[in-house]
Structures are given as C-alpha cells and as structure tokens.
Amino acid sequence: MSSEVEPISPITLPPITNPDLEAKWLKEALHTWLDEEFIPEVVNETIAVRASQIFVRQRLEGENDLGSLVIAIVTEMQAFDFSRSFYSEFAIANAVSDLILDSLGIDRCCGA
C-alpha cells in the first residue's frame, strides 16, 4: 500500500471578461451564503461587498489561480472588523472558494 499523497492540482479560472457581472454574482452568492449559514446580520452585506471587491480587483490584476485568490481574500480581510459577525477572514475566503468551485461544477469533497 503506497502512502504517497497526490497534490491537489491548482484551479485556474478563465480570464475575467465581465468584472461587474462577476462582482455582482459573487456579492449576491456570498451574502446569501452568509445569511443562510447562521443568522442574517446587517454586517453580512458589507462583508460580501468587500470580499467581492477584493476578488474582482485581484482578477483584474491578472490573478486567476483560485488558491492565490483565496489567500488574497484572507490577507486583505484581516483588516476588516469582524466583531459584529460570526465569521472570520478564513471563513469568508473558504466560502468564496466553495462558491466558485460550485459555480464551475467542481466537486469540492475529499480533494476531488
């Protein structure tokens, strides 16, 4: 029995073609996820707006690697005040990743 672990291949998104549409979709999808995961909070909209701005700005700067985009969201959301929220920058970045993978039809279970 081999104990070698295969690394997960990077996921590269296609270049951004409609930044406004991508930002709107991500903001709405993330806001819905935030409201449904725990309880709806006023701050959820602000979180969704900020995360979608970071994501789209990174994409406009040419970043298409999903892992790098997640790290950028974690890094930049560290400056956000999460004191009025159940969430953290890590939960937000992971949610964005899951939403993107779901939108691409990529199974996110078990590294598949």
ABEGO torsion letter per residue (X at the ends): XBABBBBBBBBBBBBBABAAAAAAAAAAAAAAAAAAABBBBAAAAAAAAAAAAAAAAAAAAGBABAAAAAAAAAAAAAABBAAABABBAAAAAAAAAAAAAAAAGBBABGGX
